[in-house]
Amino acid sequence: MRLAFLTREHLLVWDKRRLSRFILDGLLDGEGRFQLHKLPLLLKAARNLDYLAVGPELALLRTGLFPNLPGFPLDEAVLAEAERSPLLEGQSLTVAHLPLGFEERKTRLLYAAMPEKVTELLSRSLRLKALEPLPLFFWRHIRSLSKARRFLVLENLSHTIAYFEDGGLVGFRYLSLPADQASPALADEVVRSIGLFGGVGAIEEAWLVGLPEAFDPPPGLPVEQVYRLDKIMPEYALTGEPYLNLRHRPQRIGEGLSRQVQVILLASAVVATMGLLAHTYLQTNVQRLERLYNQLKSEQAVVAVPKTETPQGVGLEGLLSSISARPDRLWFTRFEASREQMRLQGEAMNPYAPLELAQALGARLVLLEEKGGARAGLYTWEVQLGETQAR
């Protein structure tokens, strides 16, 4: 399994128990904004990844309280909140969220967002199975390792602190000082952060994620035991399902629309499909009937036409001429000739077409009826020419 972690300074690729580091130059512009057009060149070393975690320069990661009411459009509310970020202003977004806890008529969410054009480019070019913000990968793995009731996580890829109680995330924030800076000032910031999260007293465990190099905890950190995740890196791969998978996927037809609109779209698709099937069926019949007509025309030389001493009525040439100039939407399926009469049979989509044929031949229409069922609107007909009309 190939994993990668993208920060503003470097790309770390984990493959076959080996961690590779690639220095990135020019990923951000002078204002600290990500330059999308340079990404394909910078990620040549990250082909065929299974998982990619990206830093705050690319992905927004926040917690927030949202109304917990029946019918409340939570997805739309999270999207609106993400769009308020200056990092993502004026862009189409890919958004995901995860509930952390519930209060009275409130839901506390962890949510993430990225520009849709970035998620689409990354997912397509790297064939990703999962795309997440840093440091969710480490939170998920540490939760599977730790047995402590209360623990915190410091990581130096996006420089965050996260506080957990009873296996659940209570809160996180981005540090103002580098997480791998072992200074009293950093220890003070950690203590203040725990207080903001509601933590009181000593913490059982602190996990330090130091990549690509391990770091020491700041002096005076109020924890009982310190663990370094870099010592465990060779022992694990992607653990569990991603919390907030931002991998791009094509939107299904009707996705995100109201149920009423989806029903209308479904009904329209059914009607269109039925129309296409009917058109295909009619085209098949038209081709079959035209083949019969061509066969009739090619066999005109062997048709036995009775002769009279005083020829009158429609001759074979006139008959074939009338058949060639057949009315629109009329086809022949059968032709019979004897000394007494000739009979023409066929099908038509226009009920007046057989009558026009009979008038042109000076014959009579003896049958005209509409077929039912799936072939409604199709008529069978028969025209007869007696011995006085056919010669």
Disulfide bonds with the S-S distance in Angstrom:
none
